[in-house]
Amino acid sequence: MFSDDDLSTNRHSSIPPSSNTLPHQEFSFPDGNLLVVSSAQSFLVHQGVLARHSTLLASLINDAANRLSNDSSKIPHIEMPHNPLHTLYFLQALYDGLYGVKGDPSNFLRAAPLLLMASEYGVQHIRDQILRTLSSAWPDNLHDWDVREAHATDNDGLYEPRKHFPHPILLINLARKVNAPALLPAAFYDLSRSSPSDIANGYFCSITQQHHYLTELDLLNALKGREQGSRFLSTFIVSELEGREPMNNCIFKHDLDSHRRRACQTAFEAVTFEILRDVNGVVCQRSADPLFAILDTELMQTKERPGGPAFRTCEVCRVEFGNVVDHARTELWSRLPDWFGLEEE
C-alpha cells in the first residue's frame, strides 16, 4: 500500500520546527503537550488523544519525548509531511469524529486525504467509516448499485451521476493507494460507461486545477472491460431478445384475434428494435451501460412511450422475461472483476 519509507518514522523528521512555523489559530490548545508540524503550519495538541488512536503515532510521540528527556522545558514535536489543510482535517477527525464527511463530489476532497492519512497512520475506525461512505457510491453488490443509480436519476428520468458522485478515476486512484479493492469493480464499471477517448484523456478537477489519469495498466483494463460489457449486451440481445417467442402459456396464445395472438411477439420485436437503434443512449446518455440497457428491455414493457403506449406483453411473458433479465444482470455483475483485471485482487 505504501513504501517502507512512507510508513517509517524516518518520514517524520526529528529536526526541530523552524521559527517560521505558524501556529494554527483555531486548532491549538493552551494545555497542549505536543507540537504537530505540517509544512509551515503547527498544531499544539495532546499526546494522549493522538496516541490513543494510532500505534504509529504513539511510537512517534514516544520517540519525540525521549529526545527531550533531559529538557523538560521543551514540548515534543512530530512532523506530518502533508498538506497543512489535510493535517487539520485529520486532527479534527481524531478529536471530533467524522461528522459531515460524505462521499459526494464536494466532500470527496476532504474524505480522500482523510482516508489516505488514516491508512498511513493506522487509524482503523476512521478508515473503515470513510470506506463505508464511499461504498454507497461504488458498492460491491448489484442491489446497492441499483439504489445508487436511482439516487442519481431525477423525477423526470434525467441521469446525472457526476452531480452526486465523484469521478471514478479519482476513486480508482485513491482505492489503489489505500488498498481498498472492494471499491474497484463498481468504479471501473462506472468509468467504462464513458467513451474510450474520455477514459484515456483522464479527469480535470476544476477545483484543484489538477489533471488525473489512470495508470497505463488500469487504462488498458478499463478499455478491455468496456469491450467485454458491450459483447455481453450484444449476446443478450441475440440469445434472449431477438426473435423471442411467447411462452407456451402466454395469455394471448390462443386468442381468436390474430393481432392479439401476436401481441407478445410484436412487443418483443419492438423492444429489440428500440435497443438496436440505441434509444436509451439518445434519451438518457447511457448507451454504454449494459446493466441499464438490459434492465430497460424489461422496463420498456411497462412504461409509457412518448407518442404511444408501452410495448406490452402479457403478464406471463413479462414475468418470465423479467427472470431472464435478472439472471443476466446478476451474471454481468459477477463478471466485473474478471473483465477489469481485478480477479486476483
C-alpha atoms as one frame of an Amber mdcrd trajectory, in Angstrom:
protein
   0.000   0.000   0.000   2.812   2.369   0.937   6.562   2.150   0.625   8.662
   1.365   3.690   9.738   4.998   3.832   6.133   6.183   3.831   5.285   4.197
   6.946   8.548   4.511   8.840   9.489   7.084  11.443  12.185   8.287   9.018
   9.434  10.054   7.114   8.588  12.130  10.182  11.624  14.345  10.725  13.131
  14.877  14.168  14.559  18.264  13.139  13.229  20.995  15.466  10.456  23.100
  13.917  11.593  26.221  12.120  10.974  29.617  13.664   8.933  30.348  10.528
   6.332  27.766  11.525   2.994  29.435  12.239   0.744  28.033  14.958  -2.782
  27.299  13.788  -5.039  29.894  15.387  -8.147  27.719  15.722  -6.714  24.269
  16.348  -4.071  24.763  19.026  -4.829  24.090  22.685  -3.319  26.143  25.514
  -2.775  22.964  27.552  -1.387  21.013  24.597   1.771  18.961  25.153   2.660
  18.001  21.596   3.519  20.134  18.588   2.453  18.658  15.235   4.341  20.335
  12.396   2.965  20.196   8.872   4.937  22.241   6.356   4.879  25.836   7.671
   1.913  25.188   9.965   1.972  23.829  13.524  -0.753  22.498  15.803  -0.442
  22.333  19.593  -2.375  19.209  20.559  -2.496  16.475  23.211  -0.227  13.436
  23.134  -2.846  11.184  24.690  -5.501  11.893  22.073  -3.225  11.053  19.137
  -1.563   8.073  20.814  -4.940   6.568  21.712  -5.982   6.280  18.071  -2.753
   5.099  16.437   0.131   2.869  17.480   2.313   4.554  14.860   1.572   7.982
  16.276   2.150   6.639  19.773   5.579   5.406  18.681   6.434   8.742  17.051
   5.324  10.622  20.156   7.367   8.345  22.400  10.480   8.873  20.259   9.939
  12.643  20.315   9.557  12.640  24.097  12.687  10.528  24.560  14.712  13.019
  22.548  13.761  15.680  25.086  14.037  13.517  28.215  16.760  15.764  29.625
  14.973  19.039  28.838  11.502  19.282  30.358  11.160  22.904  29.277  10.557
  21.977  25.634   7.462  20.469  24.058   7.973  17.312  21.961   7.127  17.637
  18.298   6.454  15.319  15.385   6.373  16.059  11.670   3.404  15.213   9.491
   4.683  15.794   5.943   1.302  16.541   4.408  -0.681  19.493   3.150  -1.457
  21.517   6.316  -5.158  21.606   5.433  -5.214  17.815   5.202  -3.409  17.569
   8.542  -6.080  19.829  10.029  -8.826  17.546   8.666  -7.042  14.553  10.187
  -6.581  16.121  13.616 -10.183  17.313  13.659 -11.333  13.761  12.884  -9.202
  12.368  15.736 -10.756  14.828  18.185 -14.318  15.218  16.903 -15.055  12.263
  14.656 -16.195  12.336  11.028 -19.337  14.430  11.293 -20.392  15.772   7.909
 -17.849  13.801   5.857 -19.697  12.299   2.880 -18.805  10.743  -0.445 -20.394
  13.329  -2.745 -18.158  15.420  -5.056 -17.913  18.427  -2.723 -16.945  16.295
   0.285 -14.624  13.939  -1.583 -11.779  16.473  -1.490 -11.917  16.149   2.288
 -12.694  12.440   2.514  -9.829  11.392   0.207  -6.912  12.918   2.169  -8.531
  11.769   5.404  -8.622   8.203   4.103  -5.010   8.446   2.950  -3.809   9.713
   6.332  -5.964   7.298   8.327  -4.496   4.447   6.286  -0.937   5.720   6.675
  -1.186   6.197  10.446  -3.293   3.100  11.056  -6.397   4.839  12.419  -8.704
   1.965  11.583 -12.058   3.369  12.702 -11.667   6.471  10.504 -10.512   4.365
   7.556 -13.448   1.962   7.969 -16.019   4.745   8.254 -14.816   6.527   5.108
 -14.701   3.264   3.164 -18.304   2.557   4.194 -19.279   6.017   2.978 -17.542
   5.520  -0.371 -19.065   2.055  -0.789 -22.524   3.632  -1.055 -21.371   5.183
  -4.338 -19.339   2.167  -5.502 -20.946  -0.859  -3.819 -19.929  -4.487  -4.061
 -23.397  -5.811  -4.912 -25.969  -5.247  -7.646 -28.844  -4.294  -5.338 -26.929
  -1.376  -3.852 -25.740  -0.383  -7.319 -29.374  -0.073  -8.432 -30.116   2.056
  -5.352 -27.170   4.261  -6.261 -28.367   4.642  -9.844 -31.876   5.550  -8.717
 -30.410   8.223  -6.446 -28.631   9.784  -9.440 -31.835   9.902 -11.520 -34.303
  12.745 -11.023 -38.095  12.587 -11.211 -38.005  13.345 -14.943 -35.704  10.408
 -15.615 -32.590  12.546 -16.161 -29.485  10.661 -15.081 -26.709  12.907 -13.712
 -24.198  10.824 -11.709 -21.489  13.492 -11.598 -23.801  15.711  -9.552 -23.963
  13.037  -6.875 -20.731  11.047  -7.058 -17.056  11.928  -7.600 -15.415  10.994
 -10.882 -14.492   7.281 -10.898 -10.877   7.990 -11.906 -10.430   9.786  -8.575
 -11.863   6.807  -6.744  -9.821   4.212  -8.646  -6.559   6.022  -7.948  -7.491
   6.503  -4.287  -8.511   2.864  -3.846  -5.166   1.782  -5.292  -3.272   3.956
  -2.808  -5.130   2.754   0.276  -5.557  -0.892  -0.788  -9.362  -0.900  -0.983
 -10.036  -3.443  -3.786 -13.734  -3.863  -2.914 -14.447  -0.427  -4.415 -12.769
  -1.140  -7.736 -15.259  -3.305  -9.734 -18.080  -0.754  -9.438 -15.696   2.156
 -10.054 -14.267   0.559 -13.198 -17.771  -0.230 -14.444 -18.828   3.349 -13.729
 -15.863   4.624 -15.742 -16.354   2.135 -18.581 -19.641   3.822 -19.471 -17.621
   6.808 -20.717 -16.217   6.895 -24.254 -12.721   5.409 -24.768 -11.321   8.864
 -25.516 -12.779  10.305 -22.305 -11.301   7.434 -20.303  -7.871   7.938 -21.868
  -7.974  11.729 -21.503  -8.450  11.469 -17.747 -10.303  13.864 -15.484  -9.561
  17.535 -14.848 -10.710  18.822 -11.450 -11.797  22.435 -11.791 -11.486  22.972
  -8.012  -7.897  21.798  -7.541  -6.846  22.538 -11.143  -5.266  19.076 -11.273
  -5.491  16.570 -14.105  -5.948  12.956 -13.020  -5.137   9.921 -15.166  -5.315
   6.167 -14.762  -2.112   4.185 -14.710  -1.289   2.535 -18.014  -2.391  -0.871
 -16.720  -5.667   0.425 -15.287  -6.378   2.273 -18.534  -5.866  -0.912 -20.525
  -8.092  -2.894 -18.160 -10.808  -0.228 -18.266 -10.931  -0.362 -22.063 -10.881
  -4.181 -22.096 -13.710  -4.313 -19.583 -15.719  -1.826 -21.582 -15.434  -4.058
 -24.643 -16.446  -7.131 -22.635 -19.561  -5.335 -21.389 -20.512  -4.395 -24.939
 -20.117  -8.005 -26.078 -22.233  -9.251 -23.183 -25.058  -6.893 -24.167 -24.853
  -7.970 -27.801 -25.001 -11.626 -26.770 -28.005 -10.955 -24.557 -29.880  -9.255
 -27.401 -29.201 -12.111 -29.810 -29.815 -15.018 -27.439 -32.628 -13.713 -25.218
 -34.469 -10.965 -27.097 -34.107 -11.141 -30.868 -36.808 -13.428 -32.300 -38.132
 -14.267 -28.825 -41.277 -16.388 -28.913 -44.174 -16.042 -26.446 -44.346 -18.509
 -23.551 -46.304 -21.750 -24.013 -48.855 -20.483 -21.500 -48.993 -16.970 -22.964
 -52.355 -15.404 -22.212 -52.824 -14.340 -25.855 -51.570 -17.543 -27.496 -54.998
 -18.948 -28.351 -56.824 -15.669 -28.877 -59.075 -15.661 -31.929 -57.888 -12.185
 -32.888 -54.652 -12.608 -34.876 -53.302  -9.236 -33.768 -53.799 -10.049 -30.083
 -52.379 -13.529 -30.681 -49.131 -11.923 -31.832 -49.144  -9.166 -29.183 -46.273
 -10.538 -27.099 -44.105 -11.426 -30.074 -44.743  -7.971 -31.543 -43.789  -6.359
 -28.244 -40.501  -8.278 -28.084 -39.741  -7.316 -31.693 -40.396  -3.658 -30.903
 -38.146  -3.770 -27.812 -35.403  -5.372 -29.896 -35.691  -2.631 -32.481 -35.524
   0.097 -29.828 -32.427  -1.399 -28.233 -30.668  -1.886 -31.569 -31.227   1.723
 -32.574 -29.972   2.706 -29.133 -32.858   4.853 -27.998 -31.696   4.575 -24.378
 -28.422   6.208 -25.397 -30.093   9.064 -27.248 -32.554   9.828 -24.492 -30.575
   9.024 -21.343 -26.931   9.159 -22.478 -26.445   5.609 -21.204 -25.722   3.739
 -24.437 -22.544   2.170 -22.991 -24.312   0.956 -19.840 -25.200  -2.729 -20.364
 -26.670  -3.130 -16.858 -29.138  -0.340 -17.606 -29.760  -1.406 -21.203 -30.653
  -4.968 -20.162 -32.962  -3.674 -17.437 -34.533  -1.274 -19.916 -35.614  -4.160
 -22.148 -37.997  -5.095 -19.347 -38.948  -1.538 -18.359 -39.993  -0.768 -21.940
 -42.802  -3.288 -21.470 -44.324  -1.348 -18.602 -43.625   2.354 -19.105 -45.454
   4.641 -21.480 -43.574   5.902 -24.540 -43.769   9.468 -25.859 -46.470   9.457
 -28.523 -47.707   5.932 -27.860 -48.331   3.078 -25.391 -45.716   0.781 -23.881
 -44.605  -2.349 -25.746 -46.808  -4.517 -23.561 -46.533  -8.278 -23.320 -48.939
 -10.350 -21.301 -48.152 -10.818 -17.613 -46.932 -14.394 -18.094 -44.429 -13.436
 -20.781 -43.373 -10.300 -18.920 -42.653 -12.155 -15.653 -40.667 -14.857 -17.437
 -38.637 -12.293 -19.345 -38.097 -10.406 -16.082 -36.460 -13.530 -14.659 -34.174
 -13.682 -17.685 -33.236 -10.024 -17.206 -32.483 -10.532 -13.508 -30.288 -13.537
 -14.227 -28.367 -11.729 -16.974 -27.697  -8.657 -14.845 -26.556 -10.806 -11.907
 -24.198 -12.706 -14.196 -22.847  -9.471 -15.677 -22.145  -8.052 -12.212 -20.325
 -11.217 -11.165 -18.017 -10.935 -14.184 -16.823  -7.372 -13.494 -13.688  -8.356
 -11.519 -12.550 -10.643 -14.336 -13.375  -8.140 -17.096 -11.392  -5.349 -15.443
  -8.398  -7.459 -14.438  -9.285  -7.452 -10.728  -9.792 -11.184 -10.208  -6.547
 -11.675  -8.301  -7.017  -8.645  -6.022
